């Protein structure tokens, strides 16, 4: 492995700890959405300048409240 001197220090232990904490708090799931529905949602998100993840989280939170 080659050592590249970029002037940026990398703390392996701190990075490992940060990644471990993220893995413990975030869980990823695959969601299969029909292509035509995804395209419609994506177009609306673009028009509203929003991202899909926050919209889904908001909808899921509303769902569990009812």
N, C-alpha and C positions, 0 to 999 in steps of 0.2 A: 504494500500500500504506500502510495506517495504522500508526502507531507506538502501541503500547499500553504504558503505563507500569504494570508490575505489581510492580516492585521486585525482579524476578528477572532476573539477567544471563544471556545466552545467548551462549556462545562457539561461533560457527559452525565455526571450524577444528577445535576439539577434538571437537565433535559429529561432524563429517565423518570425522575420523580414527577415532573409536570405531566408527562405522557401517561404515567400510571394513574394519576388523579383524574385526568380527562377520561381515560378508559373506564374508570369506576363510576363516573357520573353520567356518561353519555352512552347510550345503547343505540346501535344502528339496526334498522330493519329494512328489508327489501319490500317494496310495495309495487305491485303490478297494477298499472292503470291503463285502461284501453287507450290506444294511440289517439283516437279522435277526441276523447275527453281531455287528455293531457294537452293536446294542441290548443283546445279552447281555453283551458285554464291558463296555459302559458301566455296566450295572447292577452287575456284579461290582466294577468300579473304585470306584463310589460306596460300596458296602458296605465296601470295604477302605480307603476314603479315600485313593485313589491317583490318579495322572494317567496318561494313556495313553503319553505320550512316554517317561518313564523305564522303563515296562514293556517297550515295544518295543525300546528301546536294550539293556536287559538281555537280552532274548530274542535279539537279533541278535548280541550278544557271545557268548552261549552257543553259538549256531549256528556261528560261525566257529571256536570252540575245538574243536569235535568234527570 
